[in-house]
Amino acid sequence: MNGQKTNLELGELKADMVKYVLEIGEIFEFNLDFTDNSIKNVEKILSEIHSEYKRTQDPEGLNGVAIQFGFYIMETIERNHGNTWFERNHKDFGENSFPFYWNEMTLFPIGWCQKRIFDGSDDNVWAKYKIAVIDKN
């Protein structure tokens, strides 16, 4: 995995998606400043989105929101812990699973966000981030 780089198109996609997350953070009035602790605010936002999903049972657009927040988590890891890359597809998890490679691990932050939005608090993204990133660093 050493020396691998994210292709330019995917890097641009991540940058675009992160801009949307920052706008969502402003709407929810949570600070998203790319610190490890900002993932606690991601969890709070996704919790609110999950509550709305439970109420409406309308999944429209929520996979896109999960992708945006997953990219924010990737960007946060990259800024604070370096040496990362990702690709679009994974041999076991399929197309558009966006495996993220860091610290000799493969993480799926987009999957974390999807599970949090649709399945609820048992899939807390802060808890996953703390275990996978902070405790491993």
C-alpha positions in Angstrom: 0.0 0.0 0.0 2.9 2.4 0.5 3.3 4.9 -2.3 -0.3 4.5 -3.4 -2.2 7.7 -4.2 -5.9 8.5 -4.7 -6.6 9.3 -8.3 -7.2 13.0 -9.2 -10.9 12.5 -10.1 -11.7 10.8 -6.7 -9.7 13.5 -4.9 -11.8 16.2 -6.5 -15.0 14.3 -5.7 -14.0 14.2 -2.0 -13.2 17.9 -2.0 -16.6 18.7 -3.5 -18.4 16.4 -1.0 -16.6 17.9 2.0 -17.8 21.4 1.0 -21.4 20.2 1.3 -20.7 18.7 4.7 -19.4 22.1 5.9 -22.6 23.7 4.7 -24.7 21.0 6.5 -22.6 21.6 9.7 -23.5 25.3 9.5 -27.2 24.5 9.1 -27.1 22.2 12.2 -24.9 24.8 14.0 -22.1 22.3 14.7 -18.4 23.1 14.2 -16.7 20.9 11.6 -13.1 22.0 11.8 -11.4 18.7 10.7 -10.1 17.9 14.2 -10.6 14.4 15.6 -13.1 15.9 18.1 -15.2 17.2 15.2 -16.3 13.6 14.5 -18.4 14.0 17.7 -20.3 16.7 15.9 -20.6 14.4 12.8 -22.2 11.8 15.1 -24.6 14.4 16.4 -25.7 15.5 12.9 -26.1 11.9 11.7 -28.1 11.1 14.9 -30.5 13.9 13.9 -30.7 12.7 10.3 -31.4 9.1 11.6 -34.2 10.5 13.8 -35.8 12.2 10.8 -35.3 9.0 8.7 -37.1 6.9 11.4 -39.9 9.4 11.4 -40.4 9.6 7.7 -39.0 6.3 6.5 -37.9 8.2 3.4 -34.4 7.2 2.3 -34.3 9.8 -0.5 -30.9 11.4 -0.7 -29.6 9.8 2.5 -27.0 7.7 0.7 -25.6 10.8 -0.7 -25.4 12.4 2.7 -23.6 9.3 4.0 -21.1 9.6 1.2 -20.5 13.3 2.0 -19.9 12.6 5.7 -17.8 9.6 5.0 -15.5 11.8 2.8 -15.4 14.3 5.7 -14.2 11.6 8.0 -11.5 10.5 5.4 -10.4 14.1 5.1 -10.1 14.5 8.9 -8.0 11.3 9.2 -5.8 12.6 6.3 -5.3 16.0 7.8 -4.5 14.7 11.3 -2.9 11.4 10.7 -1.5 11.4 7.2 -0.5 8.7 4.7 -3.9 7.8 3.3 -5.4 6.9 0.0 -8.7 5.6 -1.2 -10.3 4.1 -4.3 -13.9 3.7 -5.6 -14.4 0.0 -5.5 -13.3 -2.9 -3.2 -12.9 -6.5 -4.4 -15.1 -7.9 -1.5 -17.5 -5.0 -0.8 -18.2 -4.0 -4.4 -18.7 -0.9 -6.5 -18.8 2.5 -4.8 -17.8 1.1 -1.4 -14.8 3.6 -1.3 -12.3 1.6 0.7 -10.0 4.0 2.6 -6.4 2.9 3.4 -4.7 4.2 6.4 -2.1 2.8 8.9 -2.1 -0.6 7.2 -5.9 -0.8 7.7 -8.8 -0.6 5.3 -11.6 1.5 6.7 -15.1 2.2 5.3 -16.1 5.6 6.7 -18.9 5.9 4.1 -20.3 2.6 5.2 -20.1 3.8 8.9 -22.2 6.8 8.0 -24.7 4.8 6.0 -25.2 2.4 8.9 -25.5 5.3 11.4 -28.2 7.0 9.3 -30.2 3.9 8.6 -29.6 1.6 11.6 -29.2 4.1 14.5 -27.1 4.7 17.6 -25.6 1.2 17.7 -23.5 2.4 14.8 -22.1 5.5 16.4 -19.4 6.9 14.1 -17.5 8.6 17.0 -17.1 5.3 18.7 -15.9 3.7 15.5 -13.5 6.6 14.8 -12.1 6.5 18.3 -11.4 2.7 18.1 -10.2 2.6 14.5 -8.2 5.9 14.4 -7.5 7.5 17.8 -6.8 4.4 19.8 -4.6 3.0 16.9 -2.5 6.1 16.5 
